[in-house]
Structures are given as C-alpha cells and as structure tokens.
C-alpha cells in the first residue's frame, strides 16, 4: 500500500497556488488563508485591451489634462483619481498615517497610475476628455463593472460563512465604493523592489492580472507565497485588506504583499503593467477606533518584514 506523505506548509515552504473553481471555494480559501485565486476568464482576458489603450494615454503629450486634483474636485477624502505620475525616491506629498508607520514615505518606483471609479466619467466628459481615448474609457469601465460584481458575489458568500458582519451591505454603504487602478511601472531603477511590502487599505482586493511576475504575499499564517501567479489569463487573485481586519476586530487580517521585478537580473528590463480593483466597505467609528488601539498587532514577523529586500 502506498501512503502519501502530506507536507505541511512552513514559513519557508510555500503552498502550491491552486485556483478556486467556485465562489464557495474562493470564500473558503479567503477565510482559511486570507487570499485565493479564483477561476475567472473574462477580466484577465480584457487586460490586454485595457493596457493597450492605457499606454497611449501615458504617452499623450497633453496627458496633464487627465490629472485631477481629486481633493478639491470631490472634497470628500477620496483617493486621488485619474492619471497620476510618480518619480522613484520622491517624498510623497501627503503620506497617510499607515504609510508613515510602515516607513513608506517615498515613492517606490517611477510609474504611471490611473485610478477609475464610477464618478470619473462624468468629470472627464464635462471637460471633453473622453473622445481622445474613448476605447480606453470604454474598456476600463467594463472591467471595473465586472470586478465590482465579482466582489459583491464574493462578499455574499463571506456573509454566509461569517454571518454577523454584513460585508455585502457595507460595500453598498461605504463612502468610496470601488476603485480600479491601472499601473505602468517603468522598471528602470537601481533596485529590483518596485512595490514595498504593505497591506491594502480596502476590504477586499481583486488583483486582475499583471503582464510580468514578481508579486509575493504572506498568507494569514505568515507563510510566504513567493509567486502569486498574477500573469495567469484564466483566474484572478483576491486578498483581504485592512478594513476586513477592523470590521472583524482582528479575526481577518489584511494580507502583506509586495512586488519584486523579476527582469532585474537580466539587465534587459521591461515596463510592468498591472490592474487591481480595490473594494471598500463601511467601517464604523467604533471599528476605526479599535483599529487604532490594536495597530501594534499588525507588526510583521522578521521573515515577512525582510522578504524581498
Ligand atoms: Fe497592494
């Protein structure tokens, strides 16, 4: 009789990355590990079209017109929206308290970002900026809608597993709803690290796809997953952010992750493109206060803190 040896994952022996086939499996994985992959062909296959339409926007000689002072325009504390350009090593203009606490006050990498939510098309339309990049806006709006629907479906499953938190309801009542971020990292710096380890600020992140590998994460049990397989074309990666931790008073932890450019050692480097959707959820004043008094519980173990550096 053959007996299989079941290897238990340790901090140094990563789990194999397996795609969940159903929403139930995805919710189960999320609660067990803090992250999952989920079979979902539509969004990863839309990736090429969105990015092919995004690159010309970053190269538009008049691209400054697509930059928005969101704090003035929307005046509700919304993250910056529209096109953003950042230069490696530059001090962030207004680092958030969590970025200061985690020592992330400088820009990681020279990159272009585009941040889209449902309020953005109205702003651009008033300024007559849609028609110059109409295929881009059409593609990104469809992708954003698909990600939002998937997030709502997953939240419904999470509510079935953890019934007392009302995750789905909170996604409707949250101030900022959902935001999709497109990234074009130029990958021409002197270090391979292009995104320092961090936790996302949202409730649930859908990492739609990247065109190059390099994304690592530490799961709920601090096991490092060195390759999150983010270039797959048939599935998406999902993981919890800090709001999940606040809402559940620590029963769920936001997942630490970072990006190291795998082309660095080849000396022939390429830009890296990524699409991520951040799904927010309403956090009460009491939960927010709980988070502030328990923030020390998010201290990283040394093997996670130093990973990728
Ligand atoms: Fe992130």
Boltz pocket constraint, residues with backbone or C-beta under 6 A from the ligand:
constraints:
  - pocket:
      binder: B
      contacts: [[A, 198], [A, 199], [A, 200], [A, 257]]
      max_distance: 6.0
